[in-house]
């Protein structure tokens, strides 16, 4: 059914009056954090209750109208880019922390609650929610589940999937299903894991129970400067090889350091070619020992300055520069394109060098600020969308970085998701059998294909069009068949 | 022909003959789930060995038939380990079996489950195709999380050929402390330890004794130890518990597992082992049917039930909605129903 069908709108309005149909207000929702991809939604719906979400979903399925869920719209892969012929389901009103259970250290929250608001709500109890994407001030827990978001503390405390106990999910037919539970496992297949990172394509998350952690008694943040990127990269591998498990270990290169420093004045070493931020937690006695171990590794890899911050305000200032690095880079170039690939840690130095080479090839600057200990790269490609073919060059540059990540045994997305952005690169990472399984899973949940269509998983014909298909073990399967 | 190609041939043949197969590693988990009679057995035991291990990456990629003990020895030689205490029922238990059954040991509440450490899986599908999901990096959100879906699916979705697991540095020191106390005091003690950053890595209450394991560097272990004021116990206790090798398991005919919210009230069981900080409860020959008395937040599993194993459901049944979704997922992966039919839910063919 076409989205502008008056009967459809009328039935939608019968469920909730909070509907946006005029172009001016629809334009607010035309993109998520990936602003290069824009699309006006057919209609925006802003429900208040789970029952309304169920009714809207069931209506969309019965009319075969696409439905795209949206949290805060901070996603960087276009996962919440609207569908022109579809409904954009805005979950902003689901913004309450419903319950905090100190006994089991869990919080029951609505999906529109921001990541940071959870930690703030339980801070006075000495608890916090561990995964902390840089956008945590704005991004919602529902979106975190959809993308299986990470953050700077993943290495020690895990991703969203490791810190969520239960979800309430509305299925495409409008049914409400509980996955997971307050215990440590559930019978049957692990649908809780499957929902994480499914980019709103299998169901709509309407309630989340997160696991909270006790705040560590003491925390130290080390800031270390290096005269070249290779030394910093080797220090990262050195820390892990030494059996140390920091709470966070982040790297920034010169351009990122300078951008962040001029933006927030965190006290970063502007002359350095690279710096590492290393967070350690535990008791004071433990920290002393850990800091000395990290110092030994860094110094043996040529670190030029090494400072430690214990004070909460000082630590916050150091992290502020890191967390504000993206907008900071946004101030030194009209546009930037944030990539998100993961590689084995041992390839860090090689890949960073290759990215520098690509930067020369495409004549575009690149700033690196990333989760070094996880091998999760975030090259920020600087460009000017108003200047000729710069966007096209930036996209080609990005695609080449992702192909490089795959070549080194990594993945095209560590934590930002595939969305619409990396749909072509999915053809490089997965072969047709693997994509077939993904389509099968999608079909098992969403037979009519109404949830977030066109995202996450490419069709085989799209891969043929892209001109690339993952070939496993050097052989094409079914070589006798014509290609599409 | 051997390895993956041999698996693929056997699976394709099973499909074309319409004769289902039982996937078997070391064959030590026959007590879990329903095993149909007369199936052809496809064993992964010969497909063993490490494919890739760089200790500095904290990742190991290993063939499914590798014995858990062999893998553990390798990791320990590099000062590393699997964080989730994979249960080793005997020397033949394979890592593929542990992951397929989704089994985690005593450390589960404190260091995460098997699925939490599974980064990738290579599978042979129903048509013989070898597919890889996830990968060999810490963070990866490309495609649906099929590797975690396969963890705990009891081989009903395909043959797990190889797996990539996150490993962690082994703690400097591990100590087991025991203390006689009431169940209320035991529960409060564990909760207290959980609510602060401590070195707790396992906890179990049984027969009036609370046992906890502390892991970490010397200062951290010592600090918690002093707080507990208990006696020094044996670290081997946890391996025996995880392997269900303690006398209580061996002497019972009918063993039940309840997995629940740790806060769930205790029932009047004759004898139980309360593991995972009271969230995993083992019941031995209970006088009343746990399915009747139990209406809590969790679920039950019949673990050893020789008496009527071919009649009763082994796992708590799912809702109609969940079953329907499970059946659709099963037919996506295994349209011919050839992999471990009924291992989880006999009536549903899952």
Interface residues (C-beta under 8 A of the other chain):
Chain A: X102 X103 X104 X105 X126 X147 X148 X150 X154 X155 X158 X159 X161 X162 X171 X175 X177 X181 X182 X183 X184 X185 X186 X187 X188 X189 X190 X191 X193 X194 X196 X197 X198 X202 X214 X215 X216 X217 X237 X240 X241 X243 X244 X245 X281 X282 X283 X285 X286 X289 X342 X343 X344 X345 X346 X371 X374 X375 X376 X409 X410 X411 X412 X413 X414 X415 X416 X417 X418 X422 X426 X429 X430 X431 X433 X434 X437 X438 X440 X441 X442 X443 X444 X445 X456 X457 X472 X473 X477
Chain B: X54 X55 X56 X57 X58 X59 X79 X80 X102 X104 X108 X109 X112 X113 X115 X116 X125 X127 X129 X130 X131 X132 X133 X135 X136 X137 X138 X139 X140 X141 X142 X143 X144 X145 X146 X148 X149 X151 X152 X153 X157 X168 X169 X170 X191 X194 X195 X196 X197 X216 X217 X219 X220 X223 X259 X260 X261 X262 X263 X276 X279 X280 X297 X298 X299 X301 X315 X316 X317 X318 X321 X322 X325 X326 X328 X329 X331 X332 X333 X344 X345 X350
